[in-house]
Amino acid sequence: MLRIAPAWDPSITVSIDGQAPQPLARSLRRRLRPGSHRLLFRIDAAGYRQQSEIEVEVRAGQTLEVDVPLAPAGSLVVYARPDGLEGTVELDGEISGNGRRVAFDFLAPGAHQLKLTPLRAVPGAHVVTLSVTVRSGEQTMVTYDLASAEAPSVRQRGSGAKPPTEGR
C-alpha cells in the first residue's frame, strides 16, 4: 500500500509508474504490487513549475508513507520608498511592472535577478541590478529609491507564498 500525504497546493499531482496524474489535494492511497515504483510529482501553476521524480520500494504487507518532495513557493514584493524615485521592475530578464509596488506571489525558491530602471530622468537617477534569494514559504521584500546612493534594502518574512489562483 502506498499513502501520499496531501500537498501544500491543490494543483500538485503525482503520476505513479507513468500512469495518468492524480491530484494531491487530499491524501492518496493506492494498492501497489511489491517492488520498485516511480513517482513523478509536478506543479505547474501561475508560472511556477517544478517537478521531482523519486523511486520507492513497496514491500508486501507494508504501508509506505510518502511526503510531496516539492518545495513551497515563495513571494517577492518590490517597493519604491514613499518619497523615492520609482522604476520599472524586471525579474529574471522579463519586465514585470512599474510603480510604487510590484508583487510576485508565486515564485520558485532560489536566486532571482532583479533590475530596477528609473521611470523618468532626474539628477542622480540610476539603474540598480541585484540578486535576491526567495525562500520557500517566505516573502522577500525589496525597498528602493533610484535617485539615492543608498542600496536597496532586502528583508525576509515567513509565510509569504500565496496560492497560484491569485496570479503573478
C-alpha positions, 0 to 999 in steps of 0.5 A: 500500500502506498499513502501520499500525504496531501500537498501544500497546493491543490494543483500538485499531482503525482503520476505513479509508474507513468500512469495518468496524474492524480491530484494531491489535494487530499491524501492518496492511497493506492494498492501497489504490487511489491517492488520498485515504483516511480513517482513523478510529482509536478506543479505547474501553476501561475508560472511556477513549475517544478517537478521531482521524480523519486523511486520507492520500494513497496514491500508486501504487507507494508504501508509506505508513507510518502511526503510531496518532495516539492518545495513551497513557493515563495513571494517577492514584493518590490517597493519604491520608498514613499518619497523615492524615485520609482522604476520599472521592475524586471525579474529574471530578464522579463519586465514585470511592472512599474510603480510604487509596488510590484508583487510576485506571489508565486515564485520558485525558491532560489536566486532571482535577478532583479533590475530596477530602471528609473521611470523618468530622468532626474539628477542622480537617477540610476539603474540598480541590478541585484540578486535576491534569494526567495525562500520557500514559504517566505516573502522577500521584500525589496525597498528602493529609491533610484535617485539615492546612493543608498542600496536597496534594502532586502528583508525576509518574512515567513509565510509569504507564498500565496496560492497560484489562483491569485496570479503573478 
